[in-house]
């Protein structure tokens, strides 16, 4: 039986020998970006690649998701390696789709490459037979929480229930056979090094808001109208007035936009639409901030004697990572890129649906360098695929080896000693309890 270091060396040789192929897949996805639940071409490419590798897969999970499986030589826990299929919409990005504006301005194309690269390494000679347990390869859709109106329509049609890919995987029972999960995300922050251990992330709820007033001639009879845009403007100011009540340690983020401001400049606006996220470090912080936002929205409608329909949509739970699992990844990161090139960040105020998975099982969500520019911006580009894809693939593969080698002693220990925040049933009940839509009518007040 080869040693753990020999197993890793075999995996690394395979990854290095197929680096061009792995990077090529990432670049192909970069050139064909697709937003969440629409990743048809991306999903087909991943499926074809896994089939060529001889990996049995299930397709069309949560519309476009894929799940493959590698079996080790003995019994042990199941470790998932994940990558995200979807893009953002950033029309100014150099690799944006000219028709849709979709663009990989967050590096998900690299995630798919590193996931496939890790799988190739684990399929190398004498690797899987030396491991105990399963490796589950998951290409998941719709991590970026965008196009809420489109996704909510999919929900109303019964095609999905939750607006993110991993929550849908959970709902469909596709993570019931997984004990540990990991993925790696690109970063452009040079202070985070070539590989970076991360801590927590904000959770999020989404809101769709419709202010309803009464239309009237804006020049001839504005006094007969009820200006829904004024209601929205007052609600925005009321939200801003609450910002001083948000505690610094809760890292609250509320960032509304008006998606429809009226029909014509000559008419008093009668139908005005807004969307916003409410983010926070803990569930309690998110829920408290959400109550304040609702209060502000109602105040805007009340002030002008109109109506407001408030739809609250479950988003993502705060990310909580497993320390023991992070330590395993860090040791491998140091061996690959050196101590001086491994960074650490404690908290991020963005959100990820890996947070949902982290409430059910041990999870890590580290970062890998190689990108430049601002995340979600037009200048966010992966420059060094050797780091962003190849080094990350090695870090993921070697972490899997540590977990499942030696009879999966370490993986079994981490899985058994982890205290899950929720069961799957509790998670689904909580998420469904967040969903709410209410109309508040102040026209007769």
BELWOFEN-V218616 format. One record per helix or strand of 2 or more residues. SS is the DSSP state (H for helix, E for strand). FROM is the first residue (numbers start at 1). TO is the last residue. If there is no record, write none. Layout:
BEGIN
[[SS:FROM:TO] [SS:FROM:TO]]
END
This chain:
BEGIN
[[H:4:17] [H:19:30] [H:40:52] [E:56:61] [E:65:71] [E:74:84] [E:88:89] [E:102:103] [H:108:122] [H:128:130] [E:132:140] [H:148:156] [H:165:171] [E:180:186] [H:190:192] [E:195:201] [E:203:212] [H:222:224] [H:228:241] [H:243:245] [H:248:250] [E:253:254] [E:257:260] [E:271:280] [H:283:304] [E:307:316] [H:323:337] [H:339:341] [E:342:348] [H:354:358] [E:362:368] [E:371:372] [E:381:382] [H:385:404] [H:406:417] [H:424:434] [E:436:441]]
END
